[in-house]
Amino acid sequence: MYKVAIIKTMIRNNFGFTLIETLVTLALTSVAVMTITVIIFNSLQANNKINYLEKVDRNGSAVLEEIKKNLYKADATTIICGGGQSTVTFTNKYDGVTTTLRCIEGITGKIASISGVGTTVSLTSSDVGVSGCSGFVASCITGSASPTLEFNFALSAGSTDPGSKNYAKKFFRTKVVIRR
């Protein structure tokens, strides 16, 4: 009789978990892990996009500065726009060297400065694509007292796969007025 009472007490005071309690705990833990995984994955994707945007911004700003710097040194009477609006050629008024600014479109495209001595300098990095070269020299007014040139182009970086979130594209525009 005494043994039966002890067994009944042990069964009543069972401290284990039931199957339902175990399944609920497992489900809640799984949901928490999945939520944390999604948050980390989205953070990494956003970080990649920010890196691509910074790369495009850096390249675009450098190109705009180089265009302005080159054209401020140009002899206003030597500016020739041509090449289907993708090039502009001029002579440096300080050293007499002819320079051509050219836009070459495509994923491997570039915006380049080609000097008269045969030196080609890419103004964009190799991991940035260039588009909009047909309107690179959007406006070229050379006959006036202050020649005015307007440049338009777009730079992109990242995956070109449709629907990819790891992609950045930005349009750039500048207007340069050359003093005689």
N, C-alpha and C positions, 0 to 999 in steps of 0.2 A: 504494500500500500504506500509505503513511504517512497519507494522508487517511482511509482506511477505519478505521485505528486511532484517529484523533482522533474520528471520528463515533461509534464504538463506546464510547469513553470518555465522550463527552458524553451518550449515551443512558443508560449505567450511572450516571452521577453527576447525573441529573435531580433538581432540587431543588423541583419543583412538587408540588401536592397531587393525590391521586387523587380520583375522584368520591365514593368511599365516605367518605374523610376529610372532604371538604367537607360531605356530607350529615349526618354525625355531628355535626360542629361546629355546623351550622345547627340541627339538632334540639335539641342541648343549650342553645344560646343561646335558642331559642324557649321551651323549658321554663323557663329562668331568668327570662325577661321575663314570661311568663304568671304565674309564682309571685309575682313582685314586684308585678304589677298586682293580683292577688287580695288580697295583703296590704294594699296601699294602699287598695283599695276597701272592704275589711272595716274598716279603721281609720277611714275616713270615716263609714261607717254607724254604728259604735260611738260615734263622736264626736257624731253627730246625736242618737242615742238619749240619750246623757248630757246633751246640751243640753236636750232635751225633759223629761227627768227633773228637771233643775235648775229649769226654768221651772215645772213642776208643783209642786215642793217650795216654791219661793219664793212662789208664789201661795197655796198651801195654808197655809203658815205665817203669811202676812199676814192671811188670812181668819180663822184661829183667833185670832190676837192681837187683831184688830179686834172680833170677837165678844166675847171676854173683856173687853176695854176698855170696850165699850159696856154690857155687862151689869153690870159692877162699878159703873157710875154709875147703874144703874136703881133706881127706887123699887120695892121688892119687892112692894108691894101693887098695882101697876099692870100686872104682866106678864100678857099675854093670848096664849096659843098658839092658832093656828088656821090656816085656809087649807089644810086637808088635810095638816097637819104640815109645810108648807113656809114658814110665816111665824111670827114672834113679834114682838109689839108691846109697848112699854113706855114709860114716861115717865122722863126723866132727872131725878134728885132734886136736881140742882144748878141747872139752868136751866128745868125744866118743859117742855122740848121732847119731844114724842112721836116715837119712832123705831120703824121697822119693819125687821126683818132678813128678807129674802125670798130664796128660792132659786128660780131660773128655769132649768129643765132644757133641755139641748140643746147642739149644737155652738156655737151663738151664745148660749147661756145664760150666766147670771152669778149671782153672789151679791151682793146689793145692800143698802145701808143707805139707807132712805128716811126723811128727817126730816119733822117736822110742818110745817115751813115750805116744803115742796115740793122740797127738794133731794134728788136721787137720786145716790148715789155707788156706783159699781161697785167691789166689793172684789176682783174678779178681772180680769185683763187680757182683752182681746178675742180673743186667740189661744189661750185655754184653754177647753175645753168643760167643762160641769158636768153631773153625773148624780147620781142618788140623792136627788132633791129631795123625793120622797114621804115620806122618812124624815128630812128635814133636821132637824126638831125631833123627835128620837127619843123623848125623855122630857121631860115638863113637869109637875113637881110644884110647884104654887104655894101650896098651902094650909098648908104646914109653916112652922116657925120659920125655916128656911133654905131658900128655894125653890131647887130644883135643875133645871137644864136640861141636856139632853144633845143634842149636834148630831152628825150624820153626813152626809157628802157625799163625792163622788168628783170628782176633776179629771183631765182628760186633755189631751194636746197631741200634735200630729203628724198624720200621714196616717191616715185612717180606712179606707183600702183594705184588704180582707182579705189577711192574710199579710204586711202591711207591717212592716218592722223599725223604721221611723221613727215609732214611736208609744210613748207612755208614759201610764200611768194609775196613780193612787194614791188610796187611800181615806184619809179623815181623820176623826177622832173627837175630841171634847172634851166635858168635863163642867164646868159652871160652877155653883158654889154661891154664892148671893147672900146677903150678910150684911144683916140688917135694921138 
